[in-house]
Amino acid sequence: MLRLGLLPRELRALLLASNSYNSTRQSAPKKLSFSSIARSNQSPSSLAEPAETAGGNGNVIDELEKRGMIQDLTSRSIRTHLASQRTIYLGVDPSASSLHVGNLLALIGLLHFRLKGHNTIALIGGATGSVGDPSGRSTERNALDPKVLNHNIECITKQVHRFLDRGVGFAKERIEPRSVASLNAGKKMEEEGKVSVRNNLEWLGGMSLLQFLGSVGKGARVSTMLSRESVKSRLNSTSGISFTEFTYQLLQAFDFLHLHRTAGCTIQLGGSDQLGNIMSGIEMVRKEKLDLENVKEKDGEEDPAYGVTLPLLTTAAGEKFGKSAGNAVWLDAGMTSPFELYQFFLRTTDDEVLKYLKIFTFIRVEELDGIMADHRASPNHRLAQKVLAAEATALVHGSSGLSQALSSTTLFFSNTTELAALDLEKVVHDLGGNLEEGVPSVLTRLRKEDWLGGKVEKLLVESGVVGSKTQARKSLESGTISLNGVKLPSGPKSFQRTLNSDDILPIQDKAEKGLLVIKMGKSGGKAVLLE
């Protein structure tokens, strides 16, 4: 019996209705062990007891640690600091028009803080994005055209707003599901904190070089800047580091200082490769405080600023998380479809699935134990991977995106008999997407009368299965094309194959319409609606 009872009703129905996929059994999940500056010399039992947050439902640091989402804490006193409502910020790089799944960990981390009642700021690097962060890079990034940069900022701003706003309701439904409400009688979920999206071009764009040197540069020490790992690794490389990239850490540090001054921001969240830049910001905030108060730092005094870093995820093969066949898996549904995102998470190995369930879902950690027990009992059903893929897809793209992903999965991995039994009217509706939720249609719509009797070779190009007529012909001749779950015959004359009425799947109560499911090889395919 699958232990899905504590999941939201809609997710249970979708998972139980979707296909099961067989796979070979993998080894059991391994536990995470991430190091932490704040924990390096202490056993878990020696840490302070969790502090109560403003909402009274536990400290966010404890929750993140349970989920394996903490790499470094710049100070253990951050737990006490978070007993009151605070403001935390996350820097977002606008180098593309969409964030990718590698950014998802940080966005989820920010969402955890908001759920615990803290105010959150997503800072788009409109100014720093034109410079380029050297952290984790072996070469200098090419400068973006100003029009491209502005377009990226506009797209990412909308994307972050949608994610943080939609994510609150999504996460609360998992954290406090209706079916266990009675277990928490008398406990009230805290009100979520406020969210804002800012652009550092607001304060850096009008700053002159002399102002920068006289304020930011004057307090910086070159020896400290040179000691940062992001700088040292580049100095020792053949490409070296430019002055522009060398000063990036000061720009990011000033961002922290500015938000500390104007928004009371005391915590910066980032990937572990950002630790040096975060420390630069903390030092700048601390120095200003001491200068303003004209006193020396005292032992035991609360820090004015803190940093929290998240682990940089890699796959079991050591590859950077978020890449699929060398390409980024984007969070924009127009760049990576919900189906492709779902499949990305569905391919997670048994060794990694528990780790990703803790990070990319808001299902209680205690409930994940039951899901993993069911998964190990029937590993070929890949229950854990299905829950992970469904939850991550719904978090990013909403219920419409998940419905589209599941219907696409069913459509593209069903044989002829299974296709005939589907409710194709519902499938077509799901594949049509929901623009209000940012989910575009994945249907290719063509006029039925134009294609009956037409060549399949041409249809492959028109539907986007292949990019050229030559590629279409080669695919047909090699026998890699299937139509409605049946592989088309190969051979030198297979490119002459035409489309007839028997090839079209009829849609219930829609005699004038029909569906074609075209696949090339084992990858996802194309759904063509003839009307």
Long-range contacts (C-beta under 8 A, 24 or more apart in sequence): 1-374, 2-374, 2-383, 3-367, 3-370, 3-371, 3-373, 3-374, 4-371, 4-387, 5-179, 6-177, 6-179, 6-180, 6-363, 6-364, 6-367, 7-174, 7-177, 7-363, 7-387, 8-173, 8-174, 8-177, 10-399, 11-387, 11-390, 11-391, 11-394, 11-402, 14-390, 14-402, 14-403, 14-406, 15-386, 15-387, 15-390, 17-406, 18-386, 18-406, 18-409, 18-410, 19-409, 19-410, 19-413, 19-414, 19-418, 20-380, 20-381, 20-382, 21-346, 21-382, 21-413, 22-380, 23-379, 23-380, 23-382, 25-350, 25-379, 25-380, 26-349, 26-350, 26-351, 26-379, 27-350, 27-351, 28-350, 28-351, 28-376, 29-350, 29-351, 29-352, 29-353, 29-354, 29-355, 29-372, 30-351, 30-355, 32-68, 32-311, 32-355, 32-358, 34-68, 34-70, 34-71, 34-311, 35-71, 35-72, 36-70, 36-71, 36-72, 36-73, 37-72, 37-73, 37-74, 38-72, 38-73, 38-74, 38-75, 38-76, 38-78, 39-73, 39-76, 47-76, 48-76, 48-79, 48-80, 50-79, 51-79, 51-80, 51-82, 51-83, 52-83, 53-82, 53-83, 53-116, 53-117, 53-118, 53-190, 54-83, 54-84, 54-85, 54-116, 54-117, 54-118, 54-190, 55-116, 55-117, 55-188, 55-189, 55-190, 55-191, 56-187, 56-188, 56-190, 57-116, 57-187, 57-189, 57-190, 58-116, 59-83, 59-116, 60-112, 60-113, 60-115, 60-116, 60-118, 61-308, 63-112, 63-116, 64-109, 64-112, 64-308, 66-358, 66-365, 67-358, 67-359, 67-365, 68-311, 68-355, 68-358, 68-359, 69-105, 69-108, 69-109, 69-112, 69-310, 69-311, 69-358, 69-359, 70-308, 70-309, 70-310, 70-311, 71-272, 71-309, 71-310, 71-311, 71-312, 72-272, 72-275, 72-307, 72-308, 72-309, 73-306, 73-307, 73-308, 74-278, 74-279, 74-282, 74-303, 74-306, 74-307, 74-308, 75-303, 75-306, 77-302, 77-303, 77-306, 78-267, 78-306, 78-308, 80-302, 81-266, 81-267, 81-302, 81-303, 81-306, 82-116, 82-118, 85-117, 85-118, 85-119, 85-193, 86-118, 86-119, 86-266, 86-267, 87-118, 87-119, 87-120, 87-121, 87-193, 87-259, 87-263, 87-264, 87-265, 87-266, 87-267, 88-113, 88-118, 88-119, 88-120, 88-121, 88-265, 88-266, 88-267, 88-268, 88-269, 88-308, 89-120, 89-121, 89-122, 89-123, 89-255, 89-256, 89-259, 89-263, 89-265, 89-267, 89-268, 89-269, 90-120, 90-121, 90-122, 90-123, 90-268, 90-269, 90-270, 91-123, 91-125, 91-128, 91-252, 91-255, 91-268, 91-270, 91-274, 92-122, 92-123, 92-124, 92-125, 92-156, 92-160, 93-125, 93-129, 93-133, 94-124, 94-125, 94-126, 94-129, 94-149, 94-152, 94-153, 94-156, 95-129, 95-132, 95-141, 95-144, 95-152, 96-152, 96-328, 96-330, 97-151, 97-152, 97-155, 97-156, 97-332, 97-335, 98-155, 98-156, 98-159, 98-330, 98-331, 98-332, 98-335, 99-156, 99-159, 99-160, 99-330, 99-331, 99-332, 100-322, 100-328, 100-329, 100-330, 100-331, 101-321, 101-322, 101-328, 101-329, 101-330, 101-331, 101-341, 101-344, 102-313, 102-320, 102-321, 102-322, 102-323, 102-328, 103-322, 103-331, 104-322, 104-331, 104-360, 104-392, 104-396, 105-271, 105-310, 105-311, 105-313, 105-359, 105-360, 106-269, 106-270, 106-271, 106-310, 107-160, 107-163, 107-164, 107-167, 108-167, 108-359, 108-360, 108-395, 109-269, 109-308, 109-310, 110-164, 110-269, 111-163, 111-164, 111-167, 111-168, 111-171, 113-193, 113-267, 113-269, 114-164, 114-168, 114-192, 114-193, 114-195, 115-168, 115-171, 115-172, 115-175, 115-190, 115-192, 116-190, 116-193, 117-190, 117-191, 117-192, 117-193, 118-193, 119-193, 119-194, 119-195, 119-196, 119-263, 120-164, 120-193, 120-194, 120-195, 120-196, 121-195, 121-196, 121-197, 121-198, 121-259, 121-263, 121-265, 122-160, 122-164, 122-195, 122-196, 122-197, 122-198, 123-197, 123-198, 123-199, 123-200, 123-255, 123-259, 124-153, 124-156, 124-157, 124-160, 124-197, 124-198, 124-199, 124-200, 125-200, 126-150, 126-153, 126-199, 126-200, 126-201, 126-202, 126-205, 127-199, 127-200, 127-201, 127-204, 127-205, 127-251, 128-200, 128-204, 128-248, 128-251, 128-252, 128-255, 129-153, 131-244, 131-245, 131-247, 131-248, 131-251, 132-244, 132-245, 132-248, 133-230, 133-245, 133-248, 133-252, 133-277, 134-230, 134-231, 134-234, 134-241, 134-245, 134-246, 134-248, 135-230, 135-273, 135-274, 135-276, 135-277, 136-230, 136-273, 136-312, 137-234, 138-233, 138-234, 138-237, 138-239, 139-239, 140-239, 140-241, 140-242, 140-244, 140-245, 153-199, 155-332, 157-197, 157-199, 159-331, 159-332, 160-197, 161-195, 161-197, 162-438, 163-331, 163-396, 164-195, 165-195, 166-398, 167-395, 168-192, 170-362, 170-394, 170-395, 171-362, 174-361, 174-362, 174-363, 174-364, 174-391, 175-362, 175-364, 196-263, 198-259, 200-251, 200-255, 200-258, 203-258, 204-251, 204-254, 204-255, 216-250, 216-251, 216-253, 216-254, 216-284, 217-250, 219-284, 219-287, 220-250, 220-280, 224-280, 224-283, 225-249, 225-250, 225-280, 228-276, 228-277, 228-280, 229-275, 229-276, 230-273, 230-276, 230-277, 231-276, 248-277, 249-276, 249-277, 249-280, 250-280, 252-277, 252-278, 252-280, 252-281, 253-277, 253-280, 253-281, 253-283, 253-284, 254-281, 254-284, 255-281, 256-281, 256-282, 256-284, 256-285, 256-305, 257-281, 257-284, 257-285, 257-288, 260-285, 260-304, 260-305, 266-304, 266-305, 266-306, 267-305, 267-306, 267-307, 267-308, 268-305, 268-306, 268-307, 268-308, 269-307, 269-308, 269-309, 269-310, 270-307, 270-308, 270-309, 270-310, 271-309, 271-310, 271-311, 271-312, 272-309, 272-310, 272-311, 272-312, 273-312, 274-309, 275-307, 275-309, 278-307, 278-309, 279-307, 281-305, 281-307, 282-306, 282-307, 313-359, 315-352, 316-349, 316-351, 316-352, 331-396, 332-438, 333-397, 333-401, 333-433, 333-438, 333-439, 333-440, 334-440, 337-404, 337-405, 337-408, 337-442, 338-393, 338-396, 338-397, 338-401, 338-402, 338-404, 338-405, 338-408, 338-439, 339-404, 339-405, 339-408, 339-409, 339-412, 339-442, 339-524, 340-524, 341-392, 341-393, 341-396, 341-397, 341-401, 341-405, 342-389, 342-390, 342-392, 342-393, 342-402, 342-405, 342-406, 342-408, 342-409, 343-389, 343-409, 343-524, 344-389, 345-385, 345-388, 345-389, 345-392, 345-393, 346-382, 346-385, 346-386, 346-388, 346-389, 346-409, 347-385, 348-385, 348-388, 348-389, 350-375, 350-379, 350-384, 353-384, 353-385, 353-388, 354-384, 356-388, 357-384, 357-387, 357-388, 357-391, 360-388, 360-391, 360-392, 360-395, 361-387, 361-388, 361-391, 361-392, 361-395, 362-391, 362-395, 363-387, 363-391, 397-437, 397-438, 397-439, 398-434, 398-437, 398-438, 398-439, 399-437, 400-430, 400-433, 400-434, 400-437, 400-439, 401-433, 401-434, 401-437, 401-438, 401-439, 403-430, 404-430, 404-431, 404-433, 404-439, 404-442, 406-430, 407-431, 408-442, 408-524, 408-527, 411-517, 411-525, 411-527, 412-517, 412-519, 412-524, 412-525, 414-485, 415-485, 416-484, 416-485, 416-486, 418-485, 419-484, 419-485, 419-505, 419-517, 420-505, 423-508, 424-505, 424-506, 424-507, 424-508, 424-515, 425-507, 425-508, 425-509, 425-510, 427-515, 427-527, 428-507, 428-513, 428-515, 428-527, 428-529, 431-527, 442-527, 443-527, 443-528, 443-529, 444-526, 444-527, 444-528, 444-529, 445-528, 445-529, 445-531, 446-528, 446-529, 446-530, 446-531, 447-530, 447-531, 448-504, 448-512, 448-513, 448-514, 448-530, 448-531, 451-499, 451-530, 452-499, 452-500, 452-501, 453-498, 453-499, 453-500, 454-498, 454-499, 455-495, 455-496, 455-497, 455-498, 455-499, 456-481, 456-483, 456-488, 456-495, 456-497, 456-498, 456-499, 457-495, 457-496, 457-497, 459-499, 459-516, 459-518, 459-528, 460-518, 460-520, 463-516, 463-518, 463-526, 463-528, 464-526, 465-518, 465-519, 465-520, 465-525, 465-526, 466-520, 475-520, 480-520, 480-521, 481-518, 481-519, 481-520, 482-518, 482-519, 482-520, 482-525, 483-516, 483-517, 483-518, 484-516, 484-517, 485-517, 504-530
